[in-house]
Each structure stands twice: as structure tokens, then as C-alpha cells.
């Protein structure tokens, strides 16, 4: 066989393995685990989530929201948290992380306008050495929350809007299934042309790296979370020493999940149905910054892993269409057939994510182009790192955070 044919066959074999051997990452059926239906909010005191009088009481929850220059999105997100229909005691702590756009005052105004759960706005000051910004804000917010002695913490981002029953569903699911961490990947915004092209692929590639079934399997080593929506049992926070044990992390959600799982906690990650990101990414440059700020950190700043990732993306996503076209034009039937079959598998695995995002299946045909964009952004992330710009986000740059020490 020709070199072209061998490349096509290699790509096809890689797709067969991804299809069957990577935790069925392409499926989108990992949704919030079954839990007792709490039913409508009672008019008086409610003893618990069940209908029986012997049901345990709803636990106290504090919602912690780190926010840095989020005035543009807070009106679409914060009122949804304040309006949570939760039968137990709950409150919100918004941590204003050095904002310059009036985030803190806007949050207080929204609380006065909308009422609902009590809101406290606090500020931690500039991060100490060795802390990334979001985790520094979370440290302060968690400390304030712990002073209220809750049983659960909900860590959520300032651009995340929650349906009214989101908190009660998360808590009910965690209790019913004995989970220490429950995380939902918020449905990201897909309004503009670039968002439709890039965003579903982001979720698809994330699930390929961290198959949700493997994450959710007790005893499996794979661990991940989606930082926009993470419910944590306070006992797991204490065992894993969150956030001190992960203070250097740029990819804080995945590192947090690893810390919880490593210390014996049970975790769950899935796709959200009623938790949505309201942050717009109207320009390609906005999406580039979102990806490039953490892509090289994901590869542990390793040139070897970078080269392997570039080669892998090229073989898996670019080779199918390339070998199909070259095989047809050059009269190489093996390359054409193998490349064509690899293309069919690739398109087929992408369709469930497109359906989840309610997008046209025709976007699946553009996946090689989207993958090429991600490849270039990963390389750009490495270039920025070696130029000393590291993971830049909202005016802060993290050159090369050291990994947190492993716990025995």
C-alpha cells in the first residue's frame, strides 16, 4: 500500500478506537443522575425533599460566585441565582475580584431590585503569590461561606444562568446518589456564526479528553468538572483542602475534581439541561482567547505532549478528508475508501453534540476545519507561554503555575 493509504488506514483505526474504546465520549446522555422529585415549593416549612414527614431536612447551601469585570453579564445571570426555589436555607456570596467596571455595586443593585436569596458582596484584594486569580477569589468566598456552616457549596461562574429549580435538583441528586461533587457543563451560548462553528466542538473535544462515563465511574482514574456549575459537599472540601491544595491551577475545575476524587470522594459530571452560559463570544478573537489561555497548560507545558497533540489532531481530524480527496484524485482506492470511512465515523460521532446544541448537522462536515483551528490555537497557546505571556485572562497573566503537591 502507498503511504497515503497507510495514513488513511491509520486514521480509520484511530476513529474505530475512539468510537468504541474512549468511554462512548460522543454520546450526550450523561444528564443529572436520578433523584426524588422535590415537587413544588411548600407554602410553610418543608421537612425535606420527599413527601413523607420523616424525610430529612434540606441541607444549608451557600452559593459562591467569583466575579471579575462581569457587569455586562450579571443582569442575565445573578437574578437567576437569587430566584432559586430552594426549600432549605441558601444564600449567595459574590466575590468581587478587583473589578473596575462596577461589578460589586451592580450586584447589590440587582439584589435590591429582585430580592430572593440574601446576597453578600465581598472582596479579597489582589492575589497573594502562588495563587491564580479565580482560586484566590474562591478561597475568600469559601471562607465566608464556611462561616455560615453549610453542608454544601455551589461554585458557579458569574456568566451562568440557572433555572429556578437548579439548586434543589443538584442537592437532591447529590444526596440520593451519595455524591461529593456534582458538576454540570453549562450549555454555552451559540448565537453567532463563529459560536456555532467553534462552541459545540469545544464540548465535543472536552468529552473526548475526559469521557463523562469514565469520570462518573467509581474507582476510575479519570476526573473532571465544569467550573461553571459545581456542587460540593463541605466534607469533601475539608478532605481535599480546597482550594489551598490546588492554588496554582489554571485549569481549576479539572484540578478540583482530581483533588476530590483522589481523597476518596465520589464525583459526577454531565451535560446541563437548564444551566446556561450567557457570555457572548461574537468574534473569533474572543473564542481564540478562551481556548489559548489554557490549552498549553492542559498539556502540562510539555513540548513532547504538544508535538503529540498536533500529530494526533492531524491524523484524526485532517487526514480523513485529505486522504479521501487525494485518493479519489490520485486513483488510490484504499486511501479513498479508508479516508471516506474515517470521515463517516467522525461526522457520526459529532452529530449528537450538534443535536444537543440544536444546530444543523451540516456543521459536522466542517469539523476538520474547526479541528484545524483548535490545533492552531493550541500551538498559539504554547507560543504565548514561551514569550512569557502564559495564560492571560482579564488583565492577569499566569506564566507557568506549578502543580499542586499530591496528597498521600
Secondary structure, DSSP 8 states (H G I E B T S, - for coil): --HHHHHHHHHHHHHHHHHHHSTTTT-----S-------S--SS----SSSSTTS-----EEEEEEESS-HHHHHHHHHHHHT---SS-EEEEEEE-S-SSSHHHHHHHHHHHH--SEEEEE---S--TT--HHHHHHHHHHHHHHTTT-SEEEEE-TTEEE-TTHHHHHHHHHHHHT-SEEEEEEE----SHHHHHHHHHHHHHHHHHS-HHHHTSTT-S-----TTEEEEEHHHHHHHTTTGGGTT-SSHHHHHHHHHHHTT--EEEEEEEEEEE-----SHHHHHHHHHHHHHHHTTT-HHHHHHHHHHHIIIIIHHHHHHHHHHHHT-HHHHHHHHHHHHHHHHHHHHHHHHTT--GGGGGGHHHHHHHHHHHHHHHHHHHHTT--EEETTEEES---------
